[in-house]
């Protein structure tokens, strides 16, 4: 009887858990038995592992093999358990390698020829507790280099790893660079006119505010939304890790690092699970999580079911999605900027005089966007199809707008860092902190009180206007929001054209 072990990991949401992989070879009928709540990908790996070992000209036990994945109560999923299981079984036949494997995290899917293939969701696994060595497939090098934590080695095959464990061969380190150049994003230089719309998006970028655009078809709503990421600050290394980790666990990643702010624009027919996340068994991240640290653009918002849109309210407030499944809670981060866009009515007319909709159709249009959701959107913007939209010529490029956005964010970050605020973007700062310690000047607060008394603003609306006013003050380089900033913030938050037409 022989026993050997190594370590792997499994991911719930974007949180990785260390998994101990033990293999025991003893008397009994030949065959491999696995215990420890492995999913279909883990259970089906038995024949794949045995074939890969044989094609790598390595020995395979001709007796009973018992493999245990612990902790036993934790579900395990993914093909990356192939390599650690194979090594644990082989180590049971050769105790010389146990020392090398005892402090090593091993991840990798095996091809039938023994080659190592790229695995999904590797970034969260690389941020688990410290191991002396981590071994991964070479195809995951870019993600590993981004983390740059500990001794991470890359391999091409099972035989390479086995020879490393025996001390016969060295493996390459996962070397890379932190300087990742993102792909060029659409530029505001392409947008002619629309000065008010571009200023509103500049304010949104500077303060992290959510936006609702209403306008007829062809008025540039999608064009403007697609360019919002181009004026947002560059991603930090930590933000790249977070975004890449989410895109990796979706299974749609190619292994590239997410270096630019994500721009996610799902089809209006998406389900609630596709928007928020979910699914049976292992819940998957939805569009809100895929847009983490970037922009979620919901076009044709009038076509999205009200229940799906209302589900946005908690992620907008908390910056995360919590999905409960069978006494387990899976958490996906969802800190994004929301941009909604819709036509002003069913027929999409520029103004009410040209509208062919019935009064009921106009009244019910956008009824699916509830009051509580609208209250969480800071900027309401009306776009127009009049005038030129394409062929900007002398239009201001994104790089110049981005510079003003960065300066405004730096002012906000300095201010909030001295207060111990958790978030340094105006839209995310706790409302109590702003009301109590950082209100606008006296005349501006008097105007807000008047708006509140008249019903023009709700209590949440007061908080949103104050945050918008602070962003406008930061863009102006002012020390405190004044009457003009509050008035401008109230105008930015005013109802869009759809409500005027209704």
N, C-alpha and C positions, 0 to 999 in steps of 0.2 A: 504494500500500500504506500502511495506517495501523494503528498499534498503540496501545492504551490499556489501563489497568489500574486496579483498585481492590482492596479487601480484604473478605473474608468470614471465616467461621469454621465449624468443624465440631466436634462433641462426641463423645468416646469416654468412656463412663461419665458422669462429671460433670466431666471435664477437657476444656477447649476448646483447639483448635489453630487458629492463624491460617492462612487459606487465601488465597493470591494468586489473583486472577481477572484473566486477561489475555484480551483480544479482539483479533484481527488480521483486518482486512478487506483482501482482495487479489483478484487475478484468479482466475477459476475459475467453475464452475457455481454458480448461486445455491443457498444452503443453509447451515445451521448445523451444524458438527461440534464435538463436545465430547470432550476427553480429560482424564484425571486421576482415574479410578476413582470416577466419580459413580454413585450408585444409581439406581433406577428413577425416583424423584421428581425427580432432577436431569436425567436424560436426557429425561423426558417434558415438561420445562419449555420446550422449544424452541418449540412451537406456541403455548403459553400466553404466552410472552414476546412473540413476534411479534404476536399478536393484541392484547395489552395495549398495546404500543407504537403500533400502528395506531389503536386506539381513543382513545389519548391525543394523537392528531394530531401525532406525532413522526416524524421520518424513519427509514426502515429500509433498510439496504444491499441493493442488488439484485445482489449478487455473493457470492463465497464468504466465509463467516465461520468462523474457527477460534477456539474458546474453550478455554483451558487453565486447569485448576485445579491449583495446586501447593501443597505437594509432591506429586509424582505418585504416590508409593507409599502415601499416606494415603487410606483410603476416605472418601468424602464422602457424606453423606446428609441429606435434608431439603429442604423447599420454600423455605427462606429464602435459597437461592442465586438465586432469580428476580431480585430487585432488583439485586444487584451485577452479575450477568451482563448485564442490560438496560442498566445504566449504562455498563459497559465497552464494549459494542457501540456505544451512542450516542456515547460519548466518542471513539471512533475516527473519527467523522465530524466532530467539533468539538473541536479541541485546546484550546480555551479552558477547558474544565472539568477537564482533567487535573490541574491544580494543586490544585483543590479536592478531588479524589478521591484524590490520592496519599498523604494521611495520614488517610484516613477508613475506618472499619469500617462496612459497609453490610449490613443484614439485613432481609429482608422477602419475603413471598410475594405474588405479583401475582394479582389477579382479572382476568378477561378485559377488564373495563372500565378497567383500570389502577389500581384501588384497591389499597391495601396491607392485607393480612390478618395477623392475629396468627400468630406462629411459636412453636413449642415449643422448650424447652431454651435459652431466650435468656439466662438468668442466668449460666451458666458462660461464655458467649461475652462477656458484658460485663465479666468479670473477667480477660480475657486481657491481653496486653501493652498498654501505654498508647498510645492513638491521640489525635490532636488532636481528632477529632470521631467520634461514633458516631451513626448514623441507624437508627432502628427504627420499626416501625408504631406508631401511636397506641394500639392495643389492648394493647401491652406496657408501657404507661406505669407501671403499679403496680409491676411487677417492676424496671424500670429505676430508679424513684425509691428503691426499697429499697437498691440498690447505691450510688447517689449518688457515682459515681466519674467524673471527667472531664466532658467536654462531650457530653451525650447529647441528641440532637434527635429529635423525633417528627414523622412525616409521615402524611398520609392517602392519598397517591397517588404514582404514578411521576412525574406531571407536576410535583407540588410539589417533589420531590427534584431533578428536572432544572432547574427554575427557580432552586432554591437554588444548585445547582452553577454556574449561569450568573451568579449574583449578583443575580438579579432579585427574589427573594423570600426572606424569612427564615422559618425553621422554629421552631416552639415548642420550648422546653426541656422535658425530662421532669421536671417538678416534681411533688413529692408530699410526703408526710409520713412520718417514721419511726414516728410513734405509730399503731400498728395495733391496733385493739381486737378481740381474738379473740371468737369466738362463745361464748356461755355453755355451760359443760360441765356434765354431770350432777353434782349436789351430794351429798356425804355426809349432808346434812341429811335426805335421803329414806330413809336406812337406819336402821331402829330395831333396837336390840339389836346383836348381832354385835360386841361390844366387843373381843374378842380378835382378830377378823379385821381390824377397823378399825385397831387398834394395830399389827398386823403390816404392814399396807399403809403406815402412817405410817413405820415403820422402813424399809420398802423404799424409800419416796420419799426419806427423809432420806439414805440411803446408796447409792442406786442399785442395790439388790439385786434379784435375780430371785426370782420367787415361783411356787410350785406349790400350787394349791388343789384339795382333794378333798372332795366332799360330794355328797349326794343331789340329784336335780333339785328346783329350787325353793328351794334353800338360799341363794341370793343370790350365787353365784360370778360370774356375768356382771355383775350389778348392782354388785358391789364393784369388779371390774376396770375397768368403764367410768368409774368415778369416780376412779381413780388419777391420771389427768392433771390433775384439778382441784386436787390438792395438790402438784403438782410446781412448781418455780420457773418464773416467766414466761420465755419464750424471749428470748434476746438477739438483736440485729440479725444477728450472724454466724450464729446458729443458724437464724434465719428464712431467711437466704439459702441455707444448706445444704439445709434441708427443702424450700423452694420449688423449688430447682434440681432436686432428685430428682423431685418430683412433676411438674415441667415436662417432664423428659425421658421420663417414662412415656407422655406423650401424652394423659393423662386430665385434665390441669390446665385450668382455665377462665381462667387468667391472674391469679387472686387470690393474694395473698400468704398463705403458711402461717404464721399468727400464733399458733396454739395448738399445744400438744404433739400430734403425730399419735397417733391411736389406730387401729391397724390390726387388724382381726379377720377374717381370711380363713376361708372354709368349710373344715371338716376334710378335705374331699376334694381339697384343693389338691395339685398335683404338687411334686416337688422343685424344679423350675425356677421354679414360681410362688412358692415359699417363699424360695429362696436367690437366684434370678435366673438368667438364661440365655436360651436360644433360639438358633436358627440365624441366621447372618448377624450382625446387630447385636444383641448381648445386651442384654436389658432388665433393669431392677432388679426384684428380688423383694420380697416382703412385708417381709423384714428390713430392706431399704434404705428402703422407703416409711415404715417405722416409725422411721427415724433421728431421734434426739433426742426420741423419744416412747415409746410402749408398743406392744408386739406381744402380742396376746392370742390364744392358741391354745386355743379351747374344744373340748370333746370330744377331748382329746388321745389317748385310747385308740383313736380311729378314724384317726389319722394314721399312715402307714407309718413303720416304724422307721428306714428309710434316710433319709427326709426329716427326721425329728427329729434324727438323729445329725449331719446336715449343719449343724445349728445350732451345733455345738461350736466350730468355728473362728471364726465371726462373734462368738460370745459372748466369746471370748478376745481376738480381734484388733480388733474393732470395725469390720471391713471385709470385703467379699467380693471375691475376685480371680477373674475368669473369663478363661480363656485360650482364644483363638480364632485359629487360623491365624497363629501367630507373633506375635499381638498379645495384650496383657493389658489387660483392662478392669477398673477398680477402682471399686466402689460403696461409699460409707460405710455402715456398719450398726451404729451405736452406739445401742442401744435397751435398754429394760427388758423382759424376757420374763415373761409371766404365763401359766402353763399351768393348765388346769382340766379336771377329769374327775370322773365318777361313781365311787363307791367300788367298784362291781362292775357286772356287766352289767345286772342288774335294778334297780340304783340304790337298794337298800334302805338305810335309815338306819343299821341295825346288823346284825350277823351273825345274830342270832336271827330277824330277819324276812327274811333273804336266801333267795331261791329258786334261786340259782346252785349248780351242782355244785362240788365241791372243785377240780376241774381248771379250771373257768371262773374261780374266784376266784384260783387260783394264777397263771393266765396273763393275768389282767386287768392292763393297764398294763405287760405284759412288753415292749412296744414302746419304752418309755422306758428307755434303757440306763443302767447304773450310771455311766459317765463323764458322761452328760448330767445325771443327778440330782446328781452331785457338783459341778456348776457352778451349781446352784440353791441359793441361800442360805436361803430361807425355805420351809418346808413347813407348810401351813395346812389344818386340817380345819374345814369349815363345817357348820352344822346347820340343818335345816329346822324345828326346834322353836322356838316363839315367833314373835312378829311380826317381819316383815322390812320391810314397807312402811308408810308413814304415820308418819314419825319423830317428828313433833311437837317434842319438846325435844332431839332428836338434835343433836350438835355439827356445825356447818356446815363446809364445806371450807375457808373462809377462815381459820378459827381453827387448823385442823390445818396448813394451808399455812404459817402464820406460824411454828409450831414447826419445821416442816421447813426453812424458810429459815434460821432461827437455827442449827439443827444443821449445815446445809451451810456456813454462814459460818464456824463454828468449824473444821470440817474443812478448808475452803479455806485458812484462815489457817495451820493446822498444816502442811499439805502444801506450801504455797507456800514455806515456809522451808527445805524439804528439796530443792527442785528437782524434785519429782515432776511427771511429765507430766500426770497426772490429779489432780483435787482432790476427787473423790468417793470415799468409802472403798472401795466395791466395785471400783473401777478402779485403785486404787493398787497398785504392784508389791508382791508378797507378801514379797520379800526385804527391802524397806525396812521393812515393819511388823515382821517377826520380829527383824531386827537392831537397829533403832533405836527402834522404838515398840511394844514388847511390852506386855502387861497387867502388873498388879502381881504380886508374887512368888506369892501364894496362888492367883491366877487362873491363872498359868502352870503351877503344880503340878497344878491340876485338868485343864488341857488335856493335860499329859503323861500323866496317869492315863487319860484318855479315849483317847489315842493308843495307849498300851500295851495297853489292853483290846480294841482293835479297834473301838471305838465311833466313832472318827474316823480318816479317812485323812490323809495328809500335806496333800492339797489341802483336806480338811475342816478341818484346823487353821488354815490361812490364812483360810478362809471364816468360821470362828467368831471369829477375831481381828478381822476386818473388821466383822462384825456387832456384836461387843462395843464397838468404837470408835464405831459409829453409836449404840448405846444410851447410851454415855457422852456423846456429843455432845448427844443429846436431853435428858440429865439435867444437862448443863452441868458434867460431871466432867472433871478434868484428865487422868485415866488410867482405863482400864477396871479394875474390881475384880472380886472373886469373884462378886458378884451379877450383874454385866454378862455375864461369861463363862457363868455357869449359864443365864441367860436366853437368851443367844445359842444355846447348845446346845439348849435347848428349842425355839426357833424353827426350828432346823435339823433337828429330830427328824423321823422318818418320819411321813407323814400317815396318815389313816384307812385308806386302801386297803391299806397294808402290814400294818396291825393285823388287818384282816379276812382277809387272805390267810393 
